[in-house]
Amino acid sequence: MDRSDIARVQAYLRKTLGSDLIHIDVPKSANGPVELRAGREFLGTVHRDEEDGEISFSVHMTILEEDLPAAAPPTVSGVKRR
């Protein structure tokens, strides 16, 4: 991805997700990963794909279980048990 792609995808994600905390970092090396952050929190990587003359961008996001909140109590038919 070049700087123009990065700026355009970042603007799109900020508008779509409603947050100016979204940042896409320019890779440190020519073939390095393009990283997506919310503030200082790493979210994932952004990839550019060109196939049959069409360009698309994808976000790969990995969430570690240790970063998730505790599981909510089970529900039945959408109603929480007491």
Buried (B, 14 or more C-beta within 10 A) or exposed (E): BEEEBBEBBBEEBBEEEEEEEBBBBEBEEEEEBBBBBEEEEEBBBBEBEEEEEEEEBEBEEEEEEEEEEEEEEEEEEEEEEE
